[in-house]
Amino acid sequence: MLKIGSNIGSVKKAMRMVVRGQASAFVAALNKTAFEIRDAERKEMEKVFDRPTAYTMNSAFYRYATLSSLTSYVAIKNSDTKFHYLLPQINGGNRPQKRYEFMLRRAGILGASEVTVPALGAGAQTDKYGNMKSSQIVEILSQLKAFYLAGSQQNETAASKARNIKKNYKARYFVARKGESKVGLRSWQNGEKVQHLKSGIWARYKTAFGTSIKPVLFFVPKASYRKRFDFYGVAEKTAKEQFPKKLAETRQKFIERTLDTSKTGTKWY
């Protein structure tokens, strides 16, 4: 007796699996593309920025797509805050104020149309990336009583000031306004002589010969930044290059993994 067999049932089942698997392959391609975009953004940062910090390099992140949400994206961490320093590098325009600038402005020390620039090589203490150390910023805000939160214990009091001076303080910070603020009579606010120093925050140090002063932060007019970091351009270019490749790869891998319908290794195609 002649018998003719058919594996049409297995073929139909495999085809149904292929249809369902298209969405999974699409999600996988989206996520692999997002990963490539994130890495491309990091490489671009290394090109356009001078010694970018680990914080800056890790600011680009991606979110996975899922079967219930067919969207993956790459973004900058905390870019919805008004203080984010990368936004003017991406979009151009004015640099958002830094948190300590907001405090100085609230305390009436920094003008509404001014920003600060560290006096590199002078009194500004910087880390290996060229950014001011947060410990010095805290000292400045404390001595100038710029911490504004109610009940804040970070502002220097008369008692703590006396203790700091007695301990051979490293630096005492004061504000200079060239042609405006006064010196003498132990106070830059109540002195008699017009200040000749460049506008900003200066530090006074004790030395073996008395005292010396160095600039720490200069007050300068706000400047408009040009676009340096082509975040959107890099993302678009990478997506166009990588997504078709990743989609073809994930579809092929799914087919190879799924359409082997025989436990003994015999394939239906």
C-alpha positions in Angstrom: 0.0 0.0 0.0 1.3 3.4 -1.0 1.0 6.1 1.7 1.6 9.8 1.1 2.2 11.9 4.2 2.0 15.6 4.7 3.3 18.1 7.2 0.8 20.8 6.2 -0.4 21.1 9.8 3.1 21.9 11.0 3.5 24.4 8.1 0.3 26.2 9.0 1.3 26.4 12.7 4.7 27.8 11.7 3.2 30.4 9.5 0.9 31.6 12.3 4.0 31.9 14.5 5.7 33.9 11.8 2.8 36.4 11.7 2.9 36.8 15.4 6.6 37.0 15.4 6.8 40.0 13.1 5.8 42.3 16.0 8.5 40.8 18.2 11.1 41.2 15.5 10.0 44.9 15.0 10.4 45.6 18.7 13.8 44.0 18.8 14.9 46.1 15.9 13.7 49.3 17.5 15.6 48.5 20.7 18.8 47.6 18.9 18.5 50.8 16.9 18.0 52.8 20.1 21.2 51.3 21.5 23.1 52.2 18.4 21.8 55.8 18.6 22.8 56.1 22.3 26.4 55.0 21.4 26.5 57.4 18.4 25.5 60.3 20.7 28.3 59.4 23.1 30.8 59.4 20.3 29.6 62.8 19.1 30.0 64.2 22.6 33.6 63.1 22.6 34.1 65.0 19.4 32.5 68.3 20.2 33.2 68.6 24.0 36.5 69.0 25.7 37.1 66.2 28.2 33.4 65.4 28.8 32.7 64.1 32.3 31.2 60.6 32.9 28.0 62.4 34.0 27.8 64.1 30.6 28.7 60.9 28.7 26.0 59.0 30.6 23.4 61.7 30.1 22.2 60.1 26.9 19.9 57.1 27.6 17.3 55.0 25.8 14.0 53.5 26.7 13.0 50.1 25.4 10.0 49.5 23.2 7.6 46.6 24.1 4.8 44.8 22.4 2.3 47.0 24.1 4.2 50.2 23.3 6.0 50.1 19.9 8.2 53.1 20.7 11.8 53.3 21.7 13.6 56.6 22.2 16.8 58.2 23.1 16.9 61.3 25.3 19.0 63.4 27.6 18.5 62.8 31.3 16.7 65.6 33.2 16.5 67.6 30.0 13.1 68.9 31.1 14.7 71.0 33.9 15.5 74.7 33.3 19.0 74.2 34.7 20.1 71.6 32.2 23.5 72.6 30.8 23.4 70.6 27.6 20.2 72.2 26.1 22.0 75.4 24.7 24.6 73.1 23.2 21.8 71.2 21.4 19.3 74.0 20.6 21.5 77.1 20.8 20.4 80.2 22.6 21.1 81.4 26.1 22.6 79.0 28.7 20.2 78.1 31.4 21.2 79.5 34.8 23.0 77.1 37.1 21.6 76.4 40.5 24.2 78.4 42.4 23.6 81.3 40.0 19.9 81.2 40.8 20.8 81.5 44.5 23.2 84.3 43.9 20.6 86.1 41.8 17.9 85.6 44.5 20.3 87.0 47.1 20.7 90.1 45.0 24.4 89.4 44.2 24.1 88.4 40.5 22.3 90.6 38.1 19.3 89.4 36.0 21.3 89.8 32.8 24.5 88.2 34.1 26.0 84.8 34.3 29.2 83.6 36.0 32.5 82.5 34.5 35.1 80.7 36.7 38.4 82.4 37.0 40.4 79.4 35.9 44.1 79.4 37.0 43.2 81.9 39.8 40.9 81.3 42.7 38.5 78.9 41.1 39.1 75.3 42.3 38.3 72.8 39.5 38.2 69.1 39.0 40.0 67.1 36.3 37.2 68.1 33.9 37.6 71.8 34.4 34.4 72.2 36.4 34.3 74.1 39.7 34.3 71.9 42.8 31.0 71.8 44.6 32.7 72.2 47.9 34.0 75.6 47.0 30.6 76.7 45.6 29.0 75.7 49.0 31.6 77.8 50.8 30.9 80.8 48.6 27.1 80.5 49.0 27.5 80.0 52.8 29.7 83.0 53.3 27.6 85.3 51.1 24.4 84.0 52.8 22.9 83.0 49.5 21.2 79.8 50.7 17.6 80.9 50.5 15.6 78.0 52.0 13.8 78.9 55.2 15.6 77.6 58.2 18.7 76.7 56.2 21.7 76.1 58.4 24.2 76.3 55.6 24.5 80.1 55.6 27.4 81.3 57.7 26.4 83.0 61.0 28.4 85.5 63.0 29.5 82.7 65.4 30.6 80.3 62.6 32.3 83.2 60.8 34.3 84.0 63.9 35.2 80.3 64.3 36.3 80.0 60.7 38.5 83.1 60.9 40.1 81.9 64.2 40.9 78.5 62.5 43.2 80.2 60.0 40.6 80.2 57.2 41.7 79.1 53.8 39.6 81.9 52.0 37.1 84.6 52.7 34.8 85.4 49.8 33.5 88.8 48.9 31.7 90.5 46.1 33.2 93.2 43.9 31.3 95.6 41.7 33.7 97.7 39.7 32.7 101.3 40.0 29.8 100.4 42.2 30.5 98.5 45.4 32.6 100.0 48.2 35.6 98.9 50.2 36.9 100.0 53.6 35.3 100.0 57.0 35.5 96.2 57.1 32.7 95.8 54.6 32.4 95.7 50.8 28.8 96.9 51.2 29.4 99.8 53.6 32.8 101.1 52.6 33.9 104.5 51.4 36.1 103.8 48.5 34.9 102.8 45.0 35.8 99.2 44.1 38.3 98.9 41.2 38.3 95.1 41.0 36.5 93.4 38.1 32.9 92.5 38.9 32.6 89.1 40.5 33.3 87.0 43.5 36.8 87.2 44.9 38.7 85.3 47.6 40.9 86.8 50.3 43.7 84.6 51.6 46.0 84.9 54.6 49.7 84.9 53.8 52.9 85.2 55.7 53.0 88.9 54.6 49.3 89.7 55.3 46.6 88.9 52.8 46.2 88.4 49.0 43.2 88.3 46.8 42.3 86.2 43.7 39.2 86.2 41.5 37.0 83.1 41.7 33.9 83.9 39.6 33.5 86.8 37.1 30.1 88.3 36.4 29.6 88.7 32.6 26.7 89.5 30.4 24.6 86.6 29.1 25.8 85.2 25.8 24.0 83.3 23.1 25.4 79.9 22.3 25.6 78.4 18.8 24.5 74.8 18.3 27.5 72.5 18.9 26.0 69.1 19.7 23.9 67.9 16.8 21.8 65.5 19.0 18.8 65.3 16.6 20.9 65.0 13.5 23.0 62.2 14.9 19.9 60.3 16.0 18.2 60.7 12.6 21.2 59.6 10.6 21.9 56.6 12.8 18.2 55.5 12.8 18.1 55.7 9.0 21.3 53.6 8.7 20.7 51.1 11.4 16.9 50.3 11.6 16.6 48.6 8.2 19.6 46.5 9.0 18.4 45.6 12.5 14.9 44.7 11.3 16.3 42.4 8.6 18.5 40.7 11.1 15.8 40.2 13.8 13.4 38.9 11.2 15.9 36.4 9.8 16.9 35.2 13.3 13.2 34.7 14.2 12.6 32.7 11.1 15.6 30.5 11.6 14.7 29.9 15.3 10.9 29.4 14.7 10.5 27.5 11.5 12.4 24.4 12.5 9.2 22.3 13.1 10.9 18.9 13.5 12.4 17.8 16.8 14.7 15.6 14.8 16.1 18.6 12.9 14.1 18.2 9.7 13.0 21.6 8.4 9.7 22.1 6.5 11.4 24.3 3.9 
